[in-house]
Amino acid sequence: MHRRLKEELGLQALDLELALPEFSYRATYQGVEEYELCPVFLSRASIEPRPDASEVADYEWMTFDAFAGRPDISPWAQLQVGLLRPLVEPYCSRTAFRR
């Protein structure tokens, strides 16, 4: 996780915590079915992301509540929001910003 954050987003994770170790989802899209185990981590960052353009097309940071209220998040992200809500308070003190 630390290596991917550094390589893809130019971030060093602070207080990296495995929040949802057993999270899984099942989804079908264009005839392809996924059934994945996707552990979810929480962390903080002390700097703005510097994404690698070959890995990340765009990004946007926002508060947890702003993310949770978006109508366009995936069905599995909606499931994660409900499970993460009681765990995110220590990570939500940073002001939201947009790129």
RODRENBA-102894 format. One line per 4 residues: their letters; for each residue y, x, z of C-alpha. Coordinates in Angstrom, 2 decimals. Layout:
N
a	Y,X,Z ~ ... .
//
This chain:
99
mhrr	0.00,0.00,0.00 ~ 2.44,2.79,0.90 ~ 1.75,4.61,-2.37 ~ 2.24,1.48,-4.51 .
lkee	5.51,0.57,-2.81 ~ 6.81,4.09,-3.41 ~ 5.61,4.33,-7.03 ~ 6.48,0.82,-8.20 .
lglq	9.57,-0.04,-6.14 ~ 10.85,3.29,-4.82 ~ 10.48,2.02,-1.25 ~ 9.08,3.48,1.93 .
aldl	7.58,0.71,4.03 ~ 8.79,0.37,7.61 ~ 6.55,-1.41,10.11 ~ 3.90,-2.27,7.50 .
elal	1.69,-4.97,8.97 ~ -1.40,-6.67,7.55 ~ -0.35,-10.27,8.19 ~ -2.98,-12.33,6.34 .
pefs	-6.08,-10.14,5.96 ~ -8.35,-12.96,4.77 ~ -6.00,-14.79,2.40 ~ -7.75,-15.94,-0.78 .
yrat	-7.01,-18.39,-3.54 ~ -8.65,-20.01,-6.54 ~ -6.60,-20.80,-9.66 ~ -7.21,-21.71,-13.29 .
yqgv	-4.78,-20.76,-16.04 ~ -5.35,-21.12,-19.78 ~ -9.09,-21.42,-19.31 ~ -9.38,-18.38,-17.03 .
eeye	-10.40,-18.94,-13.44 ~ -9.46,-16.54,-10.68 ~ -10.96,-16.51,-7.23 ~ -9.37,-13.64,-5.37 .
lcpv	-9.15,-12.18,-1.92 ~ -5.49,-11.11,-1.60 ~ -4.51,-9.65,1.76 ~ -0.82,-10.20,2.48 .
flsr	1.37,-7.58,4.16 ~ 4.77,-7.79,5.85 ~ 7.18,-4.90,5.96 ~ 10.86,-3.98,6.06 .
asie	12.83,-1.59,3.89 ~ 15.94,0.39,4.78 ~ 17.15,0.89,1.20 ~ 17.55,-1.19,-1.94 .
prpd	14.55,-1.12,-4.27 ~ 14.62,1.34,-7.16 ~ 11.88,-0.19,-9.32 ~ 10.00,1.72,-11.98 .
asev	10.90,-0.10,-15.23 ~ 7.36,0.40,-16.56 ~ 6.00,-1.55,-13.57 ~ 8.74,-4.06,-12.71 .
adye	10.76,-6.10,-15.20 ~ 13.16,-7.56,-12.62 ~ 13.46,-8.26,-8.93 ~ 15.42,-10.38,-6.51 .
wmtf	15.59,-10.11,-2.74 ~ 16.35,-13.21,-0.73 ~ 15.78,-14.68,2.69 ~ 12.34,-16.03,3.49 .
dafa	13.72,-19.58,3.63 ~ 15.33,-19.19,0.19 ~ 12.01,-17.98,-1.22 ~ 10.05,-20.73,0.53 .
grpd	12.37,-23.37,-0.94 ~ 12.03,-22.26,-4.57 ~ 10.27,-24.82,-6.75 ~ 8.93,-22.15,-9.12 .
ispw	6.74,-20.11,-6.78 ~ 3.03,-20.10,-7.52 ~ 0.66,-22.49,-5.73 ~ -0.87,-19.55,-3.81 .
aqlq	2.58,-18.34,-2.75 ~ 3.23,-21.84,-1.42 ~ 0.06,-21.53,0.67 ~ 1.17,-18.10,1.92 .
vgll	4.59,-19.43,2.94 ~ 3.03,-21.92,5.35 ~ 0.82,-19.26,6.89 ~ 3.56,-16.61,7.08 .
rplv	6.36,-18.75,8.49 ~ 5.47,-18.12,12.17 ~ 5.04,-14.38,11.51 ~ 8.19,-13.49,9.56 .
epyc	10.94,-13.76,12.18 ~ 10.92,-10.02,13.02 ~ 11.30,-9.26,9.31 ~ 14.06,-11.73,8.44 .
srta	17.14,-10.17,9.99 ~ 18.21,-8.42,6.75 ~ 20.94,-10.09,4.72 ~ 19.79,-11.50,1.39 .
frr	21.10,-9.87,-1.75 ~ 20.59,-10.16,-5.47 ~ 20.41,-7.56,-8.16 .
//
